[in-house]
Amino acid sequence: MTYDSYGNLTVAGVADYLKEKAIFPADAFLTVVDLHAVKESIEGFVNLIYHVYDQTGKSVVMKQMLSMPRFRIEDEKNNTVEDTDSEGWTLDLGRMRSEIATLIFWNSVYPGISPEIYLFDEPNRIIVMEDLMDLSLLRFELCRMVKHGHFTEKIGAFFARNLFYSSNLHLTNYKKSEVERFFVNPEYTALVPFLFHENIGVSWEREMIPGTAEKRAELVENPQIKAQFRRLEDKFLNDRECLIHTDLHSSNIMISATDVRIIDGEFAGFGPLAQDFGRLTASLTLNYLSWFGDDLRTAPEKADFQAYLLNTITDLYTTFQTEFRQLVETHREESYSLKTLDVEVYLIDQLQNALAYTGVNVMSRLANRGICYDLLRLPEAARLVPTLLGMDISKELLLNHRNYTTITDYTRLLKNLV
């Protein structure tokens, strides 16, 4: 059977489908690998994802959004994936359309930053795209202490170009409104409950490891922190600054010695760049903190890699700011808004909001449900110190982000933790 009873392709059906669509020749001998069976290759539960290749070495990745009422639950602790009923859960195909359009747009502003799309079959909820299996997820590279010096150069420049070319800095009000309508995504708000409502900084809903309750109470009971969460949620929902990924953590970036790609733009839409910056900075911060609980590496090894992470955070923001300044100068005569823009004030505001979102995003990955791999790889008892430090940093950033005017102010905070 090519399709199961829910209209999802079977493994055998994947090969037939790709030949039918002329992605591969009819006589090709295809190998189909379910990437959910390869732990480091993929995360998520709403897509079937396959790596397909022939005897010549040609290869693609095929993604099919699961047809309800079936979806996948990933059990990270036991390393299993199971299908289950999903009564009451629906996913809009607009999410898949948005991902395609977003990846294509990002490749237009920074060629090669996202995988190339070969086919979009909307009726069957299928995307066929460039194979990036030679790359690794950035999160796992960081947890192996692998350094990538080119990462910040590409992502920092991409952030600047994406902000500039999808915002009012470059687009007229009419053109921007048209672009916003094109990129409307019904899944844009998918992270709102996770980030702003169930977050350990404002709620007791999600469980945490023992030893965190007292410090957690300081967060949950602080009215200023609650006010910051409301402000940042409102900004996320209503500040349509530019096209953002919304979920740009280190498991949505693939990397090699020469290449960097952004993947999984399913939740993308128009919002504040500070959320993307904050989510990525939170990923780097969480990895930095995780080494305080790691007993497998020597002290010099951990200190060396933490220094690399501080430089990475600094270079990411520095590259972004340098590229942004150049874009403004190149295009300044094209619009009144650019002529009157105070670039330095603008960049400081971007930094401060990014750091506030960093605080929210760090805390969102400290609870047992939703914990980041950087901490999950540690024995539970070894997670306490990194977790408490993460709570301290988040509190500081939410309450005092306006005191930070350079990224080195933040890296200095990390460096002086212990």
Buried (B, 14 or more C-beta within 10 A) or exposed (E): EEEEEEBBBBEEBBBBBBBEBEBBEEEBEBEBBBBBEEBEBBBBBBBBBBBBBBEEEBBBBBBBBBBBEBBBEBEEEEEEBEBEEBEEEEBEEEBBBBBBBBBEBBBEBBEBBBBBBBBBBEEBBBBBBBBBBEBBBBBBBBBEBBEBEEBBBBBBBBBBBBBBBBBBBBBEEEEBEEBBEEBEBBBBBBBBEBBBEBBBBBBEEBEBBEEBEEBBEEBBEBEEBBEBBEEBBEBBBEBBBBBBBBBBBBBBBBBBEEBBBBBBBBBBBBBBBBBBBBBBBBBBBBBBBBBBBBEEEEEEEBEEBBEBBBBBBBBBBBBBBEBBBEBBEEBBEEBEBBEEBEBEEBBBEBBBBBBBBBBBBBBBBBBEEBBBBBBBBBEEEBBBBBBBBBBBBBBBBBBBBEEBEBBBEBBEBBEEEE
